[in-house]
Amino acid sequence: MLIEDRERLLHILDAARASVRIVSSVDRDYFEGSELHTNATVHLVQIVGEAAVRLSQQFKDEHPEIAWAEI
């Protein structure tokens, strides 16, 4: 695995974990009404997408079980 892929995968993992913490820290109604919580979660999802797009094609080819285009 390329060092860059490893770093990007760590970014994906960190952002995913942070978004789960944010979403699970409040109930749905509060989350939907909180600009802070929703914007933070959107930002973290963007980080996941940006990191996924920058993974090497070799890594993506080695993991066809992941719907990379959907990320």
C-alpha positions in Angstrom: 0.0 0.0 0.0 1.3 3.4 -0.9 2.0 5.8 2.0 -0.4 8.3 0.5 -3.2 5.7 0.5 -2.5 4.9 4.1 -2.7 8.6 5.1 -5.9 9.1 3.1 -7.5 6.0 4.7 -6.6 7.3 8.1 -8.3 10.6 7.1 -11.4 8.7 6.1 -11.4 6.7 9.3 -10.9 9.8 11.5 -13.7 11.7 9.7 -16.1 8.8 9.8 -15.5 8.3 13.5 -15.9 12.0 14.2 -19.2 12.1 12.3 -20.5 9.1 14.2 -19.6 10.9 17.5 -21.5 14.0 16.4 -24.6 12.2 15.2 -24.8 9.9 18.2 -24.3 12.8 20.7 -27.8 14.3 20.1 -31.2 13.1 19.1 -32.4 13.4 15.5 -34.6 16.5 16.1 -31.8 18.4 17.8 -29.4 17.4 15.1 -31.6 18.5 12.3 -32.2 21.8 14.0 -28.6 22.4 14.8 -26.7 24.3 12.1 -23.5 23.6 14.0 -24.0 19.8 14.1 -25.3 19.5 10.5 -22.5 21.7 9.1 -19.8 19.8 11.0 -21.2 16.5 9.7 -21.4 17.7 6.1 -17.8 18.9 6.4 -16.6 15.5 7.7 -18.5 13.7 4.9 -16.7 16.0 2.4 -13.4 15.0 3.9 -14.3 11.3 3.4 -15.2 12.0 -0.2 -12.1 14.1 -1.0 -9.8 11.5 0.6 -11.6 8.6 -1.2 -11.2 10.4 -4.6 -7.5 10.8 -4.1 -6.8 7.1 -3.3 -4.7 5.5 -5.9 -6.4 3.6 -8.7 -4.4 0.5 -7.8 -5.9 0.6 -4.3 -9.4 1.1 -5.6 -8.9 -1.8 -8.1 -7.7 -4.0 -5.2 -11.0 -3.3 -3.4 -13.8 -3.6 -5.9 -16.3 -4.4 -3.1 -16.3 -0.7 -2.2 -18.5 1.6 -4.3 -15.8 4.2 -4.8 -17.9 6.3 -7.2 -20.7 6.6 -4.7 -18.4 7.9 -2.0 
